[in-house]
Amino acid sequence: MKQLTRLTLAAFAAAACITACEKDNIGTGLSSEEKEMKEIVEQYVPQVIYSTYGDLAKESNELYGLLAAATKKGVSSLTQGELDAICSKFLQARQSWEESEAFLYGAATDFGIDPHIDTWPLDVEALATSLSNAEQVAALEGEDGIAYAAAKLGQELLGFHGIEFILFRDGANRKVEALRANEDHEAFKGKTVTGEQELIYATAVAGDLRDNCYRLCVSWNADALAAYRDRCEELEVAVTLTGSDRTYGENMLGAAEKGSTYSTWQETLSSILIAGCSNICNEVANVKMGNAHSGEDVNYIESPYSKKSFQDFIDNILSIQYSLYGGAGATTPAAKSLVSYFNNHKYSGASDIQKALEASLAALKACQAKGAFVDIYTDASVQAAMDAVNGLDEELNKAASWIVKQ
């Protein structure tokens, strides 16, 4: 289970706006710098957050559909090609989720969605007990199984990593032949669990995953697809800020206006840098890699069955890049982006941020080339990657301190 306490906006909002609130133009109009900041947010919110969560909602729905079809078809008729397609769709949805982790502030944290769909390590012993219980497996079957999974399984059995266990082993896609036999993982010793039961479980959990990804999308984007909004209404879940009818996107885009939790545009950009980018830097370096590498918790390894841990970490750093560049998938900064603002306003640390970003990605890719994290977590290259990501974190904090003074 994730042990890192997420930073909240309240933790640094007061400090972030001290200088900005002293500006004479607050309340009477925006300075030229603040107009630029507003334009950066107007680029960032739709092009990074809406885009990423839109992809995640679409891909998680497709994953659920593929698993539901496979469960209905049955493992005896399932082909390896069909199973491989499910694995590919899982990895696609997984990538979109990891690329969203530079903006876990907001709905992902406030509604507890992050731990609900991305807690690790998976409690394999509890899963073995659950799947060997015929009544519980029956409760997980069909449309009602999604609600049962959401309410009864607990976050150690939900989300990406439960599905990952069913679809992958030892870094490879499961073989259909393995699903046609009884589960042979050591945690299942003495229990009889079939591939049919595993697919029923994976389908229910994927349905719950989809519902939470819909909620993320709707909670940020008031214009999210009607199907996503309708499902959230059906589930009767909150999709706006507490005590407000604003989505998280409307709240951020309405910064410095009455009703927004962001009192200035300086505070808003600082939030992106600290609550978003710095927060995931700290987690990647000191928790995701640090717990296992230091020996504090050698079982605290993300994505061990697919052996995609380093890819997860790379995607986390890419989520920072996209936030800084102002576009999901961006390889160069948009004109209205944080990086362009740093460069245009001669911020002395602009090149240092870029160098630290590139160094972090290079260090993680070097680790990835040596093997899976689960196999090499004690390697010196892991410490080098941790140091590089912590260096990026330091530069992000410097930039946040500078931007509140503009």
C-alpha positions in Angstrom: 0.0 0.0 0.0 1.2 3.5 -0.7 2.8 5.0 2.4 3.5 8.5 1.1 1.2 11.2 2.4 0.2 13.3 -0.6 0.9 17.0 -0.4 -2.2 19.1 -0.3 -2.8 22.6 -1.6 -3.4 23.8 1.9 0.1 22.8 2.9 1.8 25.4 0.8 -1.0 27.8 -0.4 -0.3 30.4 2.2 3.4 30.6 1.4 2.8 30.5 -2.3 0.7 33.6 -2.3 2.5 35.8 0.2 4.4 37.8 -2.5 1.7 37.5 -5.1 -1.0 38.9 -2.8 1.1 42.0 -2.2 1.0 43.0 -5.8 -0.9 46.3 -6.3 -2.8 45.0 -9.3 -4.5 42.2 -7.5 -8.2 43.0 -7.4 -7.9 45.7 -10.1 -6.7 43.6 -13.0 -3.9 41.3 -14.1 -0.3 42.3 -14.7 1.2 41.2 -18.0 3.0 38.3 -16.2 -0.2 37.2 -14.6 -2.0 37.2 -18.0 0.8 34.9 -19.3 0.3 32.7 -16.2 -3.4 32.5 -16.9 -2.7 31.5 -20.5 -0.4 28.8 -19.3 -3.1 27.3 -17.1 -5.6 27.6 -20.0 -3.2 25.5 -22.0 -2.3 23.0 -19.3 -5.7 22.1 -18.0 -7.3 20.9 -21.3 -4.2 19.8 -23.1 -2.6 17.9 -20.2 -5.2 17.0 -17.6 -8.4 16.6 -19.8 -6.4 14.9 -22.5 -4.8 12.3 -20.2 -7.8 11.5 -18.1 -9.9 11.3 -21.3 -7.5 8.7 -22.7 -7.5 6.8 -19.4 -11.3 6.7 -19.2 -11.5 5.4 -22.8 -8.7 2.8 -22.4 -10.0 1.5 -19.0 -13.5 1.0 -20.6 -11.9 -0.9 -23.4 -10.0 -3.1 -21.0 -13.2 -3.9 -19.1 -15.0 -4.7 -22.4 -12.2 -7.1 -23.5 -12.1 -8.9 -20.1 -15.9 -9.1 -19.9 -16.0 -10.7 -23.4 -13.2 -13.1 -22.4 -15.0 -14.1 -19.3 -18.3 -14.7 -21.2 -16.4 -16.7 -23.9 -14.6 -18.8 -21.3 -11.0 -19.9 -21.1 -11.6 -23.1 -23.0 -12.4 -21.0 -26.1 -10.1 -18.0 -25.4 -7.2 -17.7 -27.9 -3.7 -16.5 -27.1 -4.2 -13.6 -29.5 -7.2 -12.5 -27.5 -5.4 -12.7 -24.2 -2.4 -10.8 -25.7 -4.8 -8.1 -26.8 -6.1 -7.8 -23.3 -2.6 -7.5 -21.9 -1.7 -4.8 -24.5 -4.8 -2.8 -23.5 -3.9 -3.1 -19.8 -0.5 -1.7 -20.5 -2.0 1.2 -22.5 -4.3 2.1 -19.7 -1.6 1.7 -17.2 0.7 4.1 -19.1 -2.1 6.8 -19.2 -2.5 6.4 -15.4 1.2 6.7 -14.7 1.4 9.7 -17.0 -1.3 11.4 -14.9 0.6 11.2 -11.6 2.0 14.7 -11.9 -1.5 15.9 -11.2 -2.7 13.6 -8.4 -3.8 16.7 -6.5 -7.5 17.2 -6.8 -10.0 14.4 -7.4 -7.5 11.6 -7.4 -6.5 12.4 -3.8 -9.7 14.1 -2.5 -11.9 11.1 -3.5 -9.3 8.5 -2.6 -9.1 7.3 -6.1 -5.3 7.0 -6.2 -5.1 4.4 -3.4 -8.3 2.7 -4.5 -6.9 1.8 -8.0 -3.1 1.8 -7.5 -2.2 0.2 -4.1 0.7 -2.3 -4.0 1.9 -4.8 -3.1 -1.1 -6.9 -4.0 -2.3 -9.1 -1.1 -1.9 -12.3 -2.9 -2.7 -14.5 0.1 -6.0 -12.6 0.6 -6.7 -13.0 -3.1 -6.1 -16.7 -2.9 -8.6 -16.9 0.0 -11.2 -14.8 -1.9 -11.0 -16.7 -5.1 -11.2 -20.1 -3.4 -14.5 -19.0 -1.9 -17.2 -20.1 -4.3 -19.8 -17.7 -2.9 -17.5 -14.7 -3.2 -16.6 -15.6 -6.8 -20.3 -15.9 -7.6 -20.8 -12.4 -6.1 -18.1 -11.0 -8.4 -19.8 -12.4 -11.5 -21.9 -10.2 -13.9 -22.8 -6.5 -13.7 -23.4 -6.6 -9.9 -19.9 -7.9 -9.5 -18.4 -4.5 -10.1 -20.3 -3.0 -7.1 -19.4 -6.0 -5.0 -15.7 -5.6 -5.8 -15.8 -1.9 -5.1 -17.5 -2.3 -1.7 -16.1 -5.6 -0.4 -12.6 -6.4 -1.7 -10.5 -3.6 -0.2 -7.8 -1.6 -2.0 -5.1 -4.3 -1.6 -7.1 -6.5 -4.0 -8.5 -3.8 -6.3 -7.1 -1.7 -9.2 -4.3 -2.2 -11.6 -2.2 -4.6 -9.6 -5.0 -7.2 -9.1 -5.6 -7.3 -12.9 -1.9 -7.3 -13.5 -1.5 -10.5 -11.4 -4.1 -12.3 -13.6 -2.7 -11.1 -16.9 1.1 -11.3 -16.4 3.7 -13.5 -14.8 7.5 -13.1 -14.6 7.4 -10.1 -17.0 5.4 -11.9 -19.7 1.8 -12.2 -20.8 0.0 -15.2 -19.3 -0.4 -18.2 -21.5 -3.9 -19.4 -22.2 -2.8 -22.9 -21.2 -2.0 -21.5 -17.7 -5.5 -20.1 -17.4 -7.0 -23.4 -18.5 -5.3 -25.0 -15.5 -5.6 -24.3 -11.8 -3.7 -21.4 -10.4 -0.3 -22.6 -9.3 1.2 -19.5 -7.5 2.7 -20.4 -4.2 0.1 -18.3 -2.3 -2.6 -20.6 -3.7 -1.0 -23.8 -2.4 -3.7 -26.1 -1.0 -6.5 -24.1 -2.8 -8.2 -24.8 -6.0 -8.8 -21.7 -8.2 -9.5 -22.0 -11.9 -8.7 -19.6 -14.7 -12.5 -19.0 -15.1 -12.6 -17.7 -11.5 -9.6 -15.5 -12.1 -11.2 -13.9 -15.2 -14.4 -13.3 -13.2 -12.4 -11.5 -10.6 -10.3 -9.5 -13.1 -13.5 -8.4 -15.0 -15.2 -7.1 -11.8 -12.0 -5.2 -10.8 -11.6 -3.8 -14.3 -15.2 -2.5 -14.1 -14.5 -0.8 -10.8 -11.2 0.6 -12.3 -13.2 2.0 -15.3 -15.7 3.6 -13.0 -13.0 5.4 -11.1 -11.3 6.5 -14.3 -14.6 7.9 -15.5 -14.9 9.8 -12.2 -11.5 11.3 -12.6 -12.4 12.5 -16.1 -15.7 13.9 -15.1 -14.4 15.5 -11.9 -12.0 17.6 -14.0 -13.8 18.1 -17.2 -17.3 19.5 -17.1 -17.6 18.5 -20.8 -16.6 14.9 -20.4 -18.5 12.4 -22.5 -22.1 11.9 -21.5 -21.6 8.2 -21.0 -19.0 9.0 -18.3 -21.2 11.6 -16.6 -24.2 9.2 -16.7 -22.2 6.4 -15.1 -21.1 8.7 -12.3 -24.7 9.8 -11.7 -25.8 6.2 -11.6 -23.1 5.5 -9.0 -24.1 8.6 -7.1 -20.5 9.7 -6.6 -19.3 13.3 -6.0 -17.6 14.8 -9.0 -17.2 18.4 -7.9 -15.2 20.2 -5.1 -16.7 19.8 -1.7 -19.2 22.6 -1.1 -19.1 23.7 -4.7 -20.7 22.9 -8.1 -17.4 23.5 -9.8 -15.3 20.7 -11.3 -11.6 20.7 -10.6 -10.9 22.0 -14.0 -13.3 24.9 -13.6 -11.8 25.7 -10.2 -8.3 25.9 -11.6 -9.3 27.8 -14.7 -11.1 30.3 -12.5 -8.1 31.1 -10.3 -8.1 34.5 -8.7 -11.9 34.7 -9.0 -14.4 34.5 -6.2 -15.2 30.8 -5.4 -11.9 29.4 -6.6 -9.6 27.7 -4.1 -6.6 29.4 -6.0 -6.3 33.0 -4.9 -3.7 34.0 -7.5 -2.2 32.8 -10.7 1.2 32.6 -9.0 -0.3 30.2 -6.5 -1.9 28.1 -9.3 1.4 27.6 -11.1 3.2 26.9 -7.8 0.6 24.2 -7.2 1.3 22.5 -10.5 5.0 22.5 -9.7 4.8 21.5 -6.0 1.6 19.5 -5.4 1.9 18.0 -8.8 5.4 17.6 -10.2 7.5 17.7 -7.0 5.2 15.4 -5.2 5.6 12.6 -7.8 9.4 13.2 -7.9 9.5 12.6 -4.2 7.4 9.4 -4.5 9.4 8.0 -7.4 12.8 8.6 -5.9 12.2 8.0 -2.2 9.2 5.6 -2.0 8.7 3.7 -5.2 12.5 3.1 -5.6 13.7 4.1 -2.2 11.7 1.6 0.0 13.1 -1.5 -1.8 16.6 -0.1 -2.6 17.2 0.9 1.0 15.9 -2.4 2.4 13.1 -0.6 4.3 10.6 -2.8 2.5 11.9 -5.1 -0.2 8.3 -6.2 -1.1 7.3 -2.7 -1.9 7.7 -3.1 -5.7 5.3 -1.7 -8.2 4.2 -3.8 -11.2 6.2 -6.9 -10.2 4.2 -9.4 -12.4 4.5 -7.5 -15.6 8.0 -6.3 -14.6 7.1 -2.8 -15.8 8.3 -0.9 -12.7 10.9 1.2 -14.5 8.4 2.0 -17.3 6.0 3.2 -14.6 8.7 5.5 -13.2 9.6 6.8 -16.6 6.0 7.5 -17.3 5.8 9.4 -14.0 8.7 11.6 -15.0 7.1 12.1 -18.5 4.0 13.3 -16.7 6.2 16.1 -15.3 7.6 16.8 -18.7 4.1 17.1 -20.2 3.0 19.4 -17.3 6.1 21.6 -17.9 5.7 21.5 -21.7 1.9 22.1 -21.7 0.7 19.1 -23.6 0.2 15.4 -23.1 2.8 13.6 -25.1 4.7 16.8 -25.8 8.4 16.6 -26.7 8.9 20.3 -27.0 7.4 23.2 -24.9 4.2 24.8 -26.1 4.4 28.6 -26.5 2.1 28.9 -23.4 3.8 26.6 -21.0 5.8 26.8 -17.8 9.1 26.1 -19.6 8.5 28.8 -22.2 7.6 31.2 -19.3 10.9 30.4 -17.6 12.9 31.0 -20.7 11.0 34.1 -21.8 11.4 35.7 -18.4 15.1 34.8 -18.1 14.7 32.5 -15.1 18.2 31.6 -14.1 17.3 28.0 -13.4 15.5 27.3 -16.7 18.3 25.3 -18.2 18.8 23.4 -14.9 15.2 22.2 -14.9 15.6 20.9 -18.5 18.9 19.2 -17.7 17.5 17.6 -14.5 14.5 16.3 -16.4 16.7 14.8 -19.1 19.0 13.3 -16.5 16.1 11.7 -14.7 14.8 10.0 -17.8 18.3 8.9 -18.9 19.0 7.4 -15.5 15.8 5.5 -15.4 16.3 4.2 -18.9 19.7 3.0 -18.0 18.2 1.0 -15.1 15.6 -0.4 -17.5 18.3 -1.6 -19.8 19.9 -3.5 -17.0 16.8 -5.5 -16.0 13.5 -5.3 -14.1 13.3 -3.4 -10.9 12.1 -6.5 -9.0 15.4 -8.2 -10.0 17.9 -5.3 -9.7 16.5 -3.0 -7.0 19.7 -3.2 -5.0 21.8 -2.2 -8.1 23.9 1.0 -7.9 22.1 2.3 -11.0 18.9 2.5 -8.9 20.7 4.9 -6.5 21.9 6.9 -9.4 18.4 7.2 -10.7 17.1 8.2 -7.3 19.7 10.9 -7.1 18.8 12.2 -10.5 15.1 12.4 -9.7 15.8 14.1 -6.4 17.8 16.6 -8.4 14.8 17.3 -10.6 12.7 17.7 -7.4 15.1 20.3 -6.1 15.0 22.3 -9.4 11.2 22.2 -9.4 11.0 23.6 -5.9 13.5 26.4 -6.8 11.3 27.3 -9.8 8.1 27.4 -7.6 9.9 29.7 -5.2 10.8 32.0 -8.1 7.4 32.0 -9.7 5.5 33.2 -6.7 7.7 36.3 -6.7 6.7 37.3 -10.3 
